[in-house]
């Protein structure tokens, strides 16, 4: 759906939420309930009597009309998408407590910056700089978390630190990254799957474009898992996201999405060999801060032992919700990997041995 079509829609009182950069999602349901998802407060309900069934039905009718689609009992689901907004309507014939709608904003901007991340406790300076070195060193990174945790925003921030002379191709089923619009001067190709071109089709075409980086939208199907595996095993670098409750569970989560009788050990060894890092980001309401908080709670390194061919992991960083932090230096495998890319990290990356020596003095 193009921008001109969206310009024909009258969003009425919903427009103020579309214009508010703090609002990321608007949910309408249950005969008049409006819930907002925001960057600062998380999810909360607002009382807006002027946003009601009549308004939402009118918007759905406008949307279906300009798109040339039908929205009724026979066709009860309606999706619309522009470069920076997605809408989904569910007809009252199946949403028995009234028409339901979600508006999700996907702006062509990077909401995160270093100062914001540090000021809001999203990540420590030490861990931030380490992750930037990992991007510079061409590490394959998968960001995980729950819905609404900010996985895509973190991927966009990581991608903003990719060197300008390195070609990027994005493959998405719904447009969220917008790196081609954020950096119009760079060599970036944005691809979107549809009912003609699948992940596999786009990946095949992508390889012929000779990219350094392939950024895949959320891994939520066997086809997407295979796209990730094929990308990394062919020597390309990836950034992607997946639903998982901790970074260390990412390889098994990927295996769980696979269909058929994949050999678990062989599959996991492939992931452990080619994916260097997983990052777990969580969004939650912090009582201590009195506001909605997003932060990195776990960073896990994956590798395969050269001698035993055993898949192993190293939890580099973990923070519990009560504030306890555990920290481990990256292994020689990761240090050697980034060193080949011209990034030299000290063996005692986080100065843990120095801290122990000082404590024992």
C-alpha positions as CSV (number, residue, x, y, z in Angstrom):
1,X,0.0,0.0,0.0
2,X,1.6,3.3,-1.0
3,X,1.7,6.6,0.8
4,X,-0.9,8.3,-1.5
5,X,-3.5,5.8,-0.4
6,X,-2.8,6.5,3.2
7,X,-3.2,10.2,2.5
8,X,-6.8,9.6,1.5
9,X,-7.7,8.2,5.0
10,X,-9.2,10.3,7.7
11,X,-7.8,9.1,11.0
12,X,-9.8,11.6,13.0
13,X,-8.9,11.6,16.7
14,X,-6.4,8.8,16.1
15,X,-4.2,11.3,14.3
16,X,-2.7,12.7,17.5
17,X,-1.3,9.3,18.4
18,X,0.2,8.9,14.9
19,X,1.9,12.3,15.3
20,X,3.3,11.5,18.7
21,X,6.8,10.0,18.4
22,X,6.5,8.4,21.8
23,X,3.6,6.2,20.7
24,X,4.5,3.0,18.8
25,X,1.2,1.1,18.8
26,X,-2.5,1.9,19.1
27,X,-4.9,-1.0,20.0
28,X,-8.7,-0.7,19.8
29,X,-11.0,-3.4,21.0
30,X,-13.8,-4.4,23.3
31,X,-16.4,-1.9,22.1
32,X,-14.4,1.3,22.9
33,X,-11.2,0.4,24.7
34,X,-8.0,2.2,23.5
35,X,-4.6,1.0,24.7
36,X,-1.4,2.8,23.7
37,X,2.1,1.3,23.6
38,X,4.7,4.0,24.2
39,X,8.5,4.2,24.6
40,X,8.3,6.0,27.9
41,X,5.4,4.3,29.7
42,X,4.9,0.9,28.1
43,X,1.3,-0.2,27.6
44,X,-1.6,1.7,29.2
45,X,-5.3,2.4,28.6
46,X,-6.6,5.9,27.7
47,X,-10.2,7.1,28.0
48,X,-11.3,8.4,24.6
49,X,-15.1,8.2,24.0
50,X,-14.6,9.8,20.6
51,X,-12.7,6.7,19.5
52,X,-15.5,4.2,19.1
53,X,-16.9,1.4,16.9
54,X,-18.4,3.9,14.5
55,X,-15.1,5.6,13.9
56,X,-13.2,2.4,13.5
57,X,-15.8,1.0,11.1
58,X,-15.6,4.2,9.1
59,X,-11.7,3.9,9.0
60,X,-11.9,0.3,8.0
61,X,-14.4,1.1,5.2
62,X,-12.2,3.9,3.9
63,X,-9.2,1.6,4.0
64,X,-10.9,-1.3,2.1
65,X,-12.4,1.2,-0.4
66,X,-9.2,2.9,-1.4
67,X,-7.4,-0.5,-1.5
68,X,-10.1,-2.1,-3.6
69,X,-10.6,-4.8,-1.1
70,X,-13.7,-6.2,0.8
71,X,-14.1,-6.1,4.5
72,X,-17.3,-7.9,5.7
73,X,-18.5,-11.2,7.1
74,X,-17.1,-13.0,4.1
75,X,-13.8,-11.3,4.3
76,X,-13.3,-10.5,8.0
77,X,-9.6,-9.7,8.1
78,X,-8.1,-6.5,6.5
79,X,-4.4,-5.6,6.4
80,X,-2.9,-2.4,5.2
81,X,0.7,-1.2,5.1
82,X,2.7,1.8,4.1
83,X,6.4,2.5,4.7
84,X,5.8,3.7,8.2
85,X,2.4,2.4,9.3
86,X,0.7,-1.0,9.5
87,X,-3.0,-1.5,10.2
88,X,-4.9,-4.7,10.9
89,X,-8.7,-4.8,11.3
90,X,-10.8,-7.8,12.5
91,X,-14.5,-7.7,11.6
92,X,-17.1,-7.8,14.3
93,X,-18.5,-11.0,12.9
94,X,-15.5,-12.8,14.4
95,X,-14.5,-10.2,17.0
96,X,-17.7,-10.8,18.9
97,X,-17.2,-7.8,21.3
98,X,-16.9,-5.4,18.4
99,X,-14.5,-4.5,15.6
100,X,-10.8,-4.7,16.6
101,X,-7.9,-2.8,15.2
102,X,-4.2,-2.4,15.7
103,X,-2.1,0.5,14.3
104,X,1.6,0.0,14.4
105,X,4.0,2.7,13.6
106,X,7.3,1.8,11.9
107,X,9.1,5.2,11.4
108,X,12.1,5.6,9.2
109,X,14.3,6.8,12.0
110,X,16.6,5.3,14.6
111,X,15.1,6.0,18.0
112,X,18.1,4.9,20.0
113,X,21.4,6.7,20.4
114,X,24.4,6.2,22.7
115,X,23.5,9.0,25.1
116,X,19.8,7.8,25.4
117,X,21.0,4.2,25.9
118,X,23.4,5.2,28.7
119,X,21.2,7.8,30.4
120,X,18.2,5.4,30.6
121,X,20.2,2.4,31.8
122,X,19.6,0.4,28.7
123,X,23.2,-0.8,28.6
124,X,26.4,0.0,30.4
125,X,29.1,2.0,28.6
126,X,31.4,-1.0,28.8
127,X,28.9,-3.4,27.2
128,X,27.8,-0.9,24.7
129,X,31.4,-0.4,23.4
130,X,32.0,-4.1,23.3
131,X,28.9,-4.7,21.2
132,X,29.9,-1.9,18.8
133,X,33.3,-3.6,18.4
134,X,31.5,-6.9,17.6
135,X,29.5,-5.2,14.8
136,X,32.8,-3.6,13.5
137,X,34.3,-7.1,13.7
138,X,31.5,-8.6,11.5
139,X,29.9,-10.8,14.2
140,X,26.7,-12.5,13.3
141,X,24.2,-11.3,16.0
142,X,20.7,-12.3,16.8
143,X,18.6,-10.1,19.1
144,X,15.9,-11.9,21.1
145,X,13.1,-10.9,23.5
146,X,9.4,-10.8,23.9
147,X,6.9,-8.9,21.8
148,X,7.3,-5.1,22.3
149,X,10.7,-5.4,23.9
150,X,12.4,-3.3,21.2
151,X,14.3,-6.0,19.3
152,X,13.9,-4.3,15.9
153,X,15.0,-0.9,17.4
154,X,18.1,-2.5,18.8
155,X,18.9,-4.1,15.4
156,X,18.5,-0.7,13.7
157,X,20.9,0.8,16.2
158,X,23.5,-2.0,15.7
159,X,23.1,-1.6,12.0
160,X,23.8,2.1,12.2
161,X,27.4,1.2,13.2
162,X,28.0,-0.9,10.1
163,X,30.8,0.7,8.0
164,X,29.5,3.0,5.3
165,X,31.3,1.1,2.5
166,X,29.7,-2.2,3.4
167,X,26.7,-3.2,1.3
168,X,23.5,-4.1,3.2
169,X,20.5,-6.0,2.1
170,X,17.3,-6.2,4.2
171,X,14.8,-9.0,3.8
172,X,11.5,-8.5,5.6
173,X,7.9,-9.7,5.5
174,X,6.7,-6.4,7.0
175,X,8.7,-3.2,6.5
176,X,10.2,-2.0,9.8
177,X,14.0,-1.4,9.3
178,X,13.8,1.4,6.7
179,X,17.6,1.6,6.6
180,X,17.4,2.6,2.9
181,X,15.4,5.7,3.8
182,X,17.5,6.5,6.9
183,X,20.7,6.3,4.9
184,X,19.7,7.1,1.3
185,X,23.3,7.8,0.3
186,X,24.4,4.2,1.2
187,X,24.5,1.0,-0.8
188,X,21.4,-0.6,0.8
189,X,18.8,-2.8,-1.0
190,X,15.5,-3.3,0.8
191,X,13.5,-6.5,-0.1
192,X,10.0,-7.5,1.0
193,X,8.5,-11.0,0.8
194,X,5.1,-11.4,-0.8
195,X,2.9,-14.2,-2.1
196,X,5.2,-14.5,-5.2
197,X,8.7,-14.2,-3.7
198,X,9.4,-16.1,-0.5
199,X,12.3,-15.7,2.0
200,X,14.2,-18.4,0.0
201,X,13.6,-16.7,-3.3
202,X,14.8,-13.3,-2.0
203,X,17.8,-14.8,-0.3
204,X,18.8,-16.5,-3.6
205,X,18.5,-13.1,-5.4
206,X,20.2,-11.4,-2.5
207,X,23.4,-13.6,-2.9
208,X,23.8,-12.4,-6.4
209,X,23.9,-8.7,-5.2
210,X,27.1,-9.4,-3.3
211,X,26.2,-7.9,0.1
212,X,28.4,-7.8,3.2
213,X,25.5,-7.8,5.5
214,X,22.0,-9.4,5.3
215,X,19.5,-8.1,7.8
216,X,16.6,-10.5,8.2
217,X,13.3,-9.6,9.9
218,X,12.1,-11.7,12.7
219,X,12.9,-15.4,12.6
220,X,9.5,-17.0,13.2
221,X,9.3,-19.9,10.7
222,X,11.3,-22.8,9.4
223,X,11.9,-20.9,6.1
224,X,13.3,-18.0,8.1
225,X,15.6,-20.2,10.1
226,X,16.9,-21.8,6.9
227,X,17.4,-18.3,5.5
228,X,19.5,-17.4,8.5
229,X,21.5,-20.6,8.3
230,X,22.1,-20.3,4.6
231,X,23.2,-16.7,5.0
232,X,25.8,-17.3,7.7
233,X,27.1,-20.5,6.3
234,X,27.8,-18.8,3.0
235,X,30.1,-16.2,4.5
236,X,27.7,-13.3,4.8
237,X,27.1,-11.4,8.1
238,X,23.7,-11.2,9.6
239,X,21.6,-9.2,12.1
240,X,18.2,-10.7,12.9
241,X,15.6,-11.1,15.7
242,X,13.8,-14.0,17.3
243,X,11.3,-14.5,20.1
244,X,13.2,-16.1,23.1
245,X,13.2,-15.5,26.9
246,X,17.0,-15.5,27.1
247,X,20.0,-15.2,24.8
248,X,21.4,-18.6,25.7
249,X,18.2,-20.3,24.4
250,X,18.4,-18.8,20.9
251,X,19.9,-21.9,19.1
252,X,17.3,-24.3,20.6
253,X,14.6,-21.8,19.8
254,X,15.7,-21.8,16.2
255,X,15.7,-25.6,16.2
256,X,12.2,-25.7,17.6
257,X,11.0,-23.7,14.6
258,X,12.4,-26.2,12.2
259,X,10.1,-28.6,10.5
260,X,10.9,-32.3,9.8
261,X,13.6,-34.5,11.2
262,X,16.6,-32.2,11.4
263,X,19.5,-33.8,13.3
264,X,19.6,-31.7,16.5
265,X,23.3,-31.9,17.2
266,X,24.3,-31.1,13.6
267,X,21.9,-28.2,13.5
268,X,23.0,-26.7,16.8
269,X,26.7,-27.1,15.8
270,X,26.0,-25.0,12.7
271,X,24.4,-22.3,14.7
272,X,27.1,-22.3,17.4
273,X,29.8,-22.2,14.7
274,X,28.4,-19.3,12.7
275,X,26.4,-17.2,15.1
276,X,28.8,-15.4,17.4
277,X,26.4,-13.5,19.7
278,X,22.8,-13.4,20.9
279,X,21.5,-10.4,22.9
280,X,18.4,-10.6,25.1
281,X,16.5,-7.3,25.5
282,X,13.5,-6.9,27.9
283,X,10.9,-4.3,28.3
284,X,9.2,-4.0,31.7
285,X,7.8,-1.5,34.2
286,X,10.5,-0.7,36.7
287,X,9.3,0.1,40.2
288,X,12.7,1.5,41.1
289,X,12.7,4.0,38.2
290,X,8.9,4.6,38.2
291,X,8.7,4.2,34.5
292,X,8.8,1.7,31.6
293,X,12.3,0.3,31.1
294,X,14.0,-1.5,28.2
295,X,17.4,-2.9,28.8
296,X,19.8,-5.6,27.7
297,X,19.7,-8.4,30.3
298,X,21.9,-11.1,28.6
299,X,24.7,-11.3,26.0
300,X,25.7,-14.9,25.1
301,X,28.6,-16.0,22.9
302,X,28.4,-19.3,20.9
303,X,31.3,-21.3,19.6
304,X,32.5,-24.8,18.7
305,X,35.6,-26.3,20.3
306,X,38.2,-27.0,17.7
307,X,39.5,-30.3,19.3
308,X,36.2,-31.9,20.4
309,X,33.8,-30.3,17.9
310,X,31.5,-29.6,20.9
311,X,29.0,-26.8,20.8
312,X,29.5,-24.5,23.7
313,X,28.2,-21.1,25.0
314,X,29.7,-18.4,27.2
315,X,27.3,-16.1,29.0
316,X,29.3,-12.8,28.7
317,X,26.8,-10.7,30.5
318,X,23.7,-11.4,32.6
319,X,21.7,-9.0,34.7
320,X,18.8,-10.2,36.9
321,X,15.8,-8.0,37.5
322,X,17.0,-7.6,41.1
323,X,20.1,-5.9,39.7
324,X,22.7,-8.6,40.1
325,X,25.2,-8.6,37.3
326,X,27.6,-11.4,36.2
327,X,30.3,-10.7,33.7
328,X,32.7,-13.0,31.8
329,X,35.3,-12.1,29.2
330,X,34.7,-13.4,25.6
331,X,36.6,-16.6,24.7
332,X,39.6,-16.8,22.5
333,X,37.2,-18.0,19.7
334,X,35.5,-14.6,19.6
335,X,38.7,-12.6,20.1
336,X,40.3,-14.5,17.2
337,X,37.2,-14.0,15.0
338,X,37.1,-10.2,15.3
339,X,40.9,-10.0,15.1
340,X,40.7,-11.5,11.6
341,X,38.4,-8.6,10.7
342,X,41.0,-6.1,12.1
343,X,39.4,-5.5,15.5
344,X,41.7,-6.2,18.4
345,X,40.1,-6.8,21.8
346,X,42.3,-7.5,24.9
347,X,42.1,-10.9,26.4
348,X,40.9,-9.4,29.6
349,X,38.3,-7.4,27.7
350,X,36.3,-6.3,30.8
351,X,39.4,-6.0,33.1
352,X,38.0,-8.8,35.3
353,X,41.5,-10.1,36.2
354,X,42.6,-6.5,37.1
355,X,39.6,-6.3,39.4
356,X,40.5,-9.6,41.1
357,X,44.1,-8.6,41.6
358,X,43.1,-5.3,43.1
359,X,40.7,-7.0,45.5
360,X,43.4,-9.5,46.6
361,X,46.0,-6.8,47.1
